[in-house]
Amino acid sequence: MKKITAIIIAAAMAAVMLCSCTVDAGSENSAVSTESTQAGETLTGDGTKSPSGYDKSFDGFVQYMTDNGFVSGDGEELTASIIGASQGKRFTVSSPVSKHTIELYEIKDQTSAEAQRVINDARNDGSFHLFDSTETVTENTIAAVSEDGSFLMLYTDASDKSETDEQKQKAVEAVENF
């Protein structure tokens, strides 16, 4: 009975996570809060600020990503424990070439099996698998983890424009260097 209950809970958590990670950032009916960016603000994400001047906390990570132009505003709080993280925020961002979402997470307990798997998958594959699934979060999502494994970014952009590749790469490098 405990196994069945655990399977049902895991399936429900997977469904919630998949729904939160696969939202089409360009959809007018999107459940993602657009209040996370200032009205009319367009971000370019240049990644020119060094991580050395930032506190190695979740607030420091968010500020670093904000100062580098990848996110802005307060973001939307997320249920981070599903992926082994302690906290997370989602930002809806407009750039000159696309509208996308960036999720930022802090992973305090890197010893949990879920956190270790997410960190390893992000480093090895640029994505990760939910629970024991063979499916990655979404084909439009890039995962990047900081050098020490404490911080994770999910960058979701359904745009097929080649101009977005450079911005995605800059965001990945910024996270990996934090």
N, C-alpha and C positions, 0 to 999 in steps of 0.2 A: 504494500500500500504506500509506503514511504517513497519507493522508486517511482510509482505512478504519479504521485503528487509532485515529486521533484521534476519529472519529465514535463508535466503540465506547466509548472512554474517556469522552467527553462524555455519552453516553447512560447509562452506568453512574453517573456523578456526578449526573446529573439524577434518576435513580431514587432514589439515596441521599438527595438533598436533599428530594425530594418526600415520601419516607417520613418523614423527620425533621420536616418542617414540617406534615404533615397528620395527625399523631396526634390521635385524639379524646381530649381532655383528661379527659373524663368516663368513659372506659372503664376497667374493672377490669383488663383485659388489656393496658393501654397499656405500651409499651416505655419510656416516659418515667420517669425516676427520680423517685419522690415524696419522696426523702430531702432534696430541696432546700428544703423548708419544714419548720419545726419541727413536731413532733407536735401536732396539734390547733390549730395557729396559723392564724388568719384575718387576712388583710391587707385593708386598705381602700384603700390608694393615694391619699393625700390631695394629694400634690404640693405641699406648702407650703414645703419647704426650697429655698432659693436655690442655684443652681449655682455661684455665685461663690466659695464656700469650698472647692470640690473640685478636686483635681488633674486636669488634662486628660489622663488616662491611662485605660486600660481599667479598672484597679482603682478609680480615682476615679469613673468612670461607674457601675460596679456599686455602689459605696458610696452614691453619690447616689440611685440607684434604690432601694436598700435603705432608706436613711434616709427616703425619701419614701413608704415602705410599698408599693411595687409588687412587690418581690421580697424573698426572705430565704434564708438558708443559703448553701451554697457553689455550688450549681448543678452542672450536668453539662457537661463540656467538649464542644465541638462541632468538627467539621471545617469551619472557617470559610472556607478558601481557595476553596471551590466558588463562593462569591458574591463573591469578591474581597476578603474580609476577612482580617485577620491572626490574630484569635482570636475565640472566641465561647463563650457559656454559655447553657444552657437552664434555666429555673426553672419548676417546676410550682407554681401558686399557687391557694390557696382564698380566695375573697372571700365576703362575705355572700350574694351572688347567683349565683356560678358558680365552677367550677374551670376554670382556663385555663393556658396556657403563655406565657411571655415569653422570647424569645431576645434576648440582647444581643450585639452585635458591635462590634469596633473595625476601622476601615478605615484602615490606615496609608498604603498606596500608592493614592491616589485617581486616579492617572494611568492605571491599568490599564483596559482597555476594559470588563471585567466590573464593576469597582467603579464606574466612571462611570455605567454603565447602571443598576445597582442604585440608586445615589444619586438619579439623575434620575427613575427610575420611582417611588421612594418619595416624593420631593417632589411629583411631578406627579399621581400616581395613588393614593398611599397603599398601594401594593402594588409588586410587581416581577415581572418575567418571568425565568424560568430560561433561560439561554443564548439561543437565538433563537426560543424558543417564544412563541406568542401567548397562552398560558394563564398567568394569574397564579398565584402560589404557592398560594393557596387562597382561596376566597371568604370564609372565616372569619378570615382573617389581615389585620391592619392593619400596614403598615410605616411607620415614622417615622425620620427622620434628623436628626442634630443640625445646628445652624446652620452649623458649619464642615465638615460632611460626614464627620467622623471616627468617628461612632458611629451605629449602626443598631439599632432595636428591631423585632422581629416579635412582635405580640400576637395570639395565636390563641385564640379563644373561640367554640365552636360554639353557645353559648347564644343563644336568641332572645328573651331577657328584655330589655326596654327599660331596666331598671335598670343593665345593664352598659355602656350607651352613655356615661354620664357618666364612669365609671371609665376606659374606653378613651380618651376624649378627654383626661382629665387625664394619663394616661400619655404620650400623643402630645405634648401640650404640654410635659411635663417633658423629654422627649427633644429636642424642637425647641429648647428654651431652653438646653440644656447646651452 
